[in-house]
């Protein structure tokens, strides 16, 4: 243990308090966040705790720790830090994230955390100045991740506005002549085509269940498509030897768009960041592939992420027990496109530029997240010291 670090009982570092009841019937929309065990729940017109504050789950969800910048209402399913005992709030947030609260689950059917159990823990922390420096480093990484996400959110909103401008309002052609089509009125010089005319949808490989293992080369399944992104957390894997026997067309590249083709969320679409490792496409997951037009898959991927096309795919899904959509179903979806290939290429390029930035930001966030997750326990435990605090 570093010489200037001190050991206390947890309750003398961060005193935890049970949150407050707030039935749904008494919640009124306002500016104060209501924080449940798993994090933000809703907004309310009153607060119970002055921010900044820190909460963690008490009932239902354990182990998640949340930092709240402003005033807030912690629900009774959470515990909040009532007293920081002069410690830095942000440091305490990161410190609590390193504790395994699941070890102190006292519930039977519902996971429950008893604050009295964790209050007795012996914990070792640095002085306030070093706390602030540790928190500043970790916060800088977190801020950069959040900034990238905010940029991506703006770019996604711009892409949706671009979709509406080109394919709903036909903005650049409003002053021109329109003609009737099976999709309604479209500009003269446009035509209705199926998606399959410019992209193909490749269905994934039918890996044998006996091949799956916990480590190795990752296989992307439907569960890995979330919030317009393909993540590789909780991936099923295959051995490197088996991956060498699979047709390379089933490999996934950065920037690819994948589509869920089975289940309640059939039709959800996610883009693939650059994970810097081999990824493979599992069955019932589709991948958009260019045909004659370069980057047409990016245009179609962005369009399929809109609510309009998601509804179309949901409507095409069949099966009573579990909805399914085929690659040919997706390729058959109709869309109005300009006949002039130069105009279409110009449209594609407008979507490509934002897509590349989004992938770049997602990729950077992967690196930052790994750095944060590596540094967090080492800084909080004193295993890694900041230069200005090393003893001679």
N, C-alpha and C positions, 0 to 999 in steps of 0.2 A: 504493500500500500504506500502511495506517495506520502512524504513526510508531513505535508501541510493539509492532508485530507483527514476528516474526522468521522468517527462512527457514531451514529445515533439510532434510536428507535424511529421507525418510519413516521409515527405520529408526531414526532418532534421536528420532522422535515417537511411533511405535508399532511396536515390533518384532514381526513376525508369525512364528508357528511352526506347522508342520504338526501336525494333530491325531493322535489315537492309534487304532490298530486295536482293533476290538471286534466279533468275529464274532457273528452272530446266536445261535449255539449257546452262547456264553459270557455272553449278556446275562441278568441276573437282575433281576426287578422290584424296584424300590426307590424312593427319594425324589429321586434325582439325575437331572436331564434329560440326555439324550444329544442333542447338537447336530450335525446333518449340514449339508451345503452349503446346503440349502434351509431350514434351521431345525430346530425340535424334531422329533426322530425317535421316541424312546421314553424309558422310565425305566430306571435301573440302580441297583444297590445300592452302587456305588463311584463316586468322582469322581476326575478327574485335575487339575482346575484350581480354585483357590479363586476364588469370585466376589467382587465383580461382574466380569464379563468381556465381551469383544466377539469375535465370530467373523464370518467371511465365507467364501464358497464357494471351494474350491480345485479341485475336480473335479466335472464334471457340471453344476452350477448356479453361475454366476458373477454377481456384482453384488449379491447380497442380503447385507445386514449385520444382525447380530442382537445385541441386548444381553441378557445373562443376569444376573439379580440375584444368584443364589446360586451355590454350588459346582456344577460341571458336568463332563461328559465330552465334549470336542470330538472328533468322529470324524475319521478320516484323510482324509475328503473335504472337510474344512474347514481354514481357517487361524484361529488364535486369537492374540489380542494377549498375547504373553509379557511384554512390558515396556512400561508406559505412560510411562516416563521422567519421572514426576512430573506428568504431565498429567491433567486430569480425565477419568475413564473415560467418563462420559456424553457429554462434548464429543467425545472420540475416536470414539465410536459415530456421532454425527451427522456428524462430519467425514468418516469413511470412507464414509458413505452418499452423499456428493457426488462421490466418485471413480468414474470409469467403468472398472471392472475389465474389462469386455468388450474394451477396447482392448488389453489385455495377454494375451489368450487365446493360449496357446502350443500348444494341442492341435490335433489333426487331426480325428479322428472324435469325440472327447470333449473338450468345453471344459475347459481346464486353466489355472490361474493359478500362475505361478512367483513365489514371494515375492521372489526376488532381483531380478526385474524391477521390481516396484513399490517395493522398498526404495530404489531409486536416484532415485525421484521427488523433485523439489524442492517442498516444501510450506511454506506460510506460515501461522503460527498466532499468536493473541494470548497474553498472559500468563495465568497460572492464574486470576486473579480474574475476568477478562473471559470466560474459558472457562466458568467456573461460571455466570456470569450468562446467557450464551447458552444453555447446556444447560438452565438452569432455565426459561427462556421456552419452549423447544421441548418440554421434558418436561411443562410445565403443559398444553400443547395436547394432547400424546399421552395424558396422564392423563385429561383430560376425554373424549377419544374412547373410551378404554378403559372409563371409568366408564359412559358411555352404552351401550356394548356389553354391559357387565355387567348394567345395568338391563334392557336388552332381553332378555337371556338369561333373567333371572328372570321377566320378563313372559311370555315364550314358554313357560317351564315352567309358569307359572300357567295359561296358556291350555290347555296339554295336560291339566293336572289338572282344569280346568273342563270340558273335553270329556269326560273320564272320569267326572266327577261327574254330568253331565247325561245323557250319551248311552250310557254303558256301565253304570254302577252305578245310574242313575236315582235318585240319592241322595234328592232331596226327596220321592220317591214310594214309598220302600221300605216304608212302613207301610200303603200302600194296596193295592188289588186289581190283579193283573196278568192279562193275557190272552195267549194264544198268537198269534204272527204269523209271517210268512215269515222274519223276522229273529230269531225266538226270542221269549222272553217280554218284553212291554213293558207299561208301566203302562196301566191302563184310562183312556181319555180321550186316548190317543196313537194315531197311525195311521202306517202305512208309506207313504211317498210317494217319488217320484223327485225328485232334485235339481232337475230341470227344472220342477217345480211352483212353485218359489220363486225360481229364478235361471235365466238363459239363459247359454249359453257362446258367445261371439262369436269365430269364427275370424278370423285376421288377413288382411290384404290381400295379394294376389299381386303384389308389386312386380316390375317387369321388371329383370332383372339388369343391363341396360344403363343403368339409372337410378342404380345404386349408385356412390358416390364416397367419398373419404376424409373430406371435410368437408361441413358443411351441417346439415340437419335429421336427427336421429338416428332410426334404425329399430331396434326391439327384436326380436332374434332369440332362439332357444332358448339360445344360448351365454351370453346375458346374465342368465339365471336361475340364481343360485347361492346356496346356503345360506339359502334362504327369502327372498332379496332379489333385486330386479331392479337390476343395476348398469349403468351406461352406459359403462364402459371398453371400448375396442375395438369401439365401435358402427360398423355400416355406416350410411352417410348417403345422403340424397337432397337435391336442390336445393330451395330454398324455393319456386321456381316450380312444381315438380312436386307438392310437398306441398299446394299450394292447389287442386289438381285432385282430391284424394282425398276420399272421403266422410268427413265429420267423425266418424262413429261409430267409425272405426278409430284415433282419437286416444286416447292413454293419459293418465289423470289420476293425481295423487298418491293413494296408498292403494289403487289398483286391485290385484287379484290376477290374475296371469298364470300360464298352465299350459303346460308343454312337451308337445306332442302327437306328437312324432316322435323317434326315436333311443333310445339305450340308457337315457337318463334320462327317458323318457316318463313323465309324471305328476308331475314336480317342479313345485312351485308357489312363486312369489315375489311379495312385496309391493313396490309402487313408492314410493320416497321422493319428496319434493318436490324435483325437480331444477331447477325454475324455468325450464324450457324445453320446447319442443314435442317430443313423442315419438309415434311411430307403431307400430302393431301389424303385425308381419310374418306371413305365412302360416305355418301349422303352430304358431302360438302362439295360445292361447285366452285370452279375457278374460271374467271373471265379471261379469254385469250383473244388477242388481236387477230383479225383476218388480214384484209388488204391494207387497211388504214392503220398507220402507226399510232399507238396510244388511244385507239378507239375504246379499248377496255377501261381506260381511266374515265373517259366521258360517260360510258354506260354505267360504270361502277358508281360514279357520283349521282347519276340519275336514279339508279336503283336504291340509293340511300334516302331519297326523298319519300315523304309520306305517301305521295300519290302512287308511286310505283310499288311501294311496300304493300299498299292495299290491293293493288292488282295481283301481286304474287300470292298474297293471302287468299284472294278470291279464286285463284287457279288451283290452290292446294286441294287435294282430294283425300279421302279416307276418314272414316268415322272415329276410330280409336286414336289414330295418330295422323295428322295432316302430312301430306307429301306433295312435293312438286318435282317434276322431272327436268332434266337439262333441256329437252325439246320444248317443254312448257315455257321455260324462261326465254328460250330463243324465239318463241312464237309471239312474244309480247310486241304490240304495235307501237310505233313511234313515228312522228313526222320529222323528216330530215331534209335539208336543202339538197337539191340535185347537184348543184355546183360543188364539186369536191373541194375547191379552194375555200369556199365559205365554210364548209364542214370542218376542214383542217384548222381554219382560224378559230372556230368555236372550240374545237378540241384543245388547242393551245391555251386558250383562256382557262380551261379547267386544269390542264397539266401543270401550269406554273404554281397554282396554289397547292395542288396535290403534292408536288415535290417538297415544298416548304413544310407541309404537314408531316410528311414522312421523315424529313430531316429533324423536326422538333421531337417527334415521337422517339426517334432513334437516340437523340441526345438525352431524352428523359430516361431511357433505359440505362444509359451509362451513369447518369446522375443518381438514379435510384440505387443502383448497385454500389456506388461510392458512398451514398448516405447510409445504406444498410450495413456496409462494412465498417464505416467510421463510428456509427452510433454506439454500439456496445463498447468499442475500444476507448473512445473518448470518455464515455460515462463511467467506465470502470477505472480509468487512469492508466490503462495499458498503453495507450498512446497519449503522450503529453504534448502540450503546446510549448514551443521553444522558450517563450518568455517566462514559463512557469517551471522549467526544469531546475532542480536543485543542483548546485555545483558539487 
